[in-house]
Amino acid sequence: MKVLVLNSGSSSVKFQLMRMEDESLLAKGIVEKMVERPIITYQPEGKNKLREIREVPNHTIAIENGPDPPPAPQHGSSRTSPEDRRHRPPVVHGGEDFSASV
């Protein structure tokens, strides 16, 4: 099974596509600067990075399209769609005010 793991921030979405049988990384990337001039960086495992500037108006579009960039000749023409998507919940340090989950 292939799983897409997402980590969204205020103006970016990081992602990794993993094969769960052996927990191997198939691809990773980031959609960044979504508020200004969005840049999508995508890197299949063992291949060069692809970087492209594309309109990404919000997180929903970034999550739907960022991990599935247009095929590039150097990476082959096939796309790898995940069977499942998971979002990493945010982790925030509470400093001196919070010493336990709230």
N, C-alpha and C positions, 0 to 999 in steps of 0.2 A: 504494500500500500504506500502511496506517495502522500505526504502531508505537507501543507503549506503553513509555516509558522510565521505569524505577523507580530510586529511590535510598532505601534503607531505613537508618534509624538505630536506636538502641536503643529509642526509644519513638515513632517516627514513620516514615511512608513518604511521600515526595514522588513525584509522578508528572507526566509530560507525555505527551500524545497528539499524535503528529506525523504529517503526511502526507509521505511520503518523496519523492514525485515532485518537489515544490518545496520540501521541508524546512520547510513552514509549520506553525505551532503551531495545533492544533485545540482543545486544552483543557489546563489544568494544575490542580494541586491538591496537597493534603496531608492525610494522616490523622495527627493529632497527639494527644499526651497519651493514648496508648493504655493506659498503666498506670493513669491516674487516671480521667478523664472524657473519652472520645474525641470529638474534633471533626473532622468532615470538611469541608474547604473545597474547592469545585470551581468552576472558572471556565472556561466555554467562551470561545474567542477572540471578542472584540468584544461580550461580554455581561457582565451583573453576576455577582458571586460568589454562590454558594449556600453557606450554612453550616448544618450540621446536627449534632446530637449523636445518636450511634448507638452501640450496643454493638459494639465491635471488640476481641475478646479476644486476638488475636494477629496477627502479621505476615501469615500466610497469608490470613486473612479480610480484612485491610486491602488486600492486593494483589488479591484476587479481587473485592472489592466497592467499595473506595474510589474507583477511577476510573470506576465506573458507578453514580452516585447515582440515586435515584428521579427520574423526570422532573418538571420544574417547569413550570407553565404559561408563565412568561416565557421559557423556553428551548426550548419545543416538547416534544413527547412522544417523539421518537425518540431512541434510544441509538446511540452510535457505538462498535462493537466493534473492537478492533485485530486485525490479521491476525498480528501478531508481538509478543512482549514481550521487552524487554532490560533487564538490571539493570546499573547502573553500579557497577563494583567500588569498594570503599572505597579511599581514598587517605589514607595516614597519613605524617606527617612524622617522620623518624627523629631529628631533632635532631642533637646532636653525636656521638651514639653510632653512628649508621648513616648513611653517605654514599652508599650504593648500595642497590639492591633486595635484599631478603633473604627 
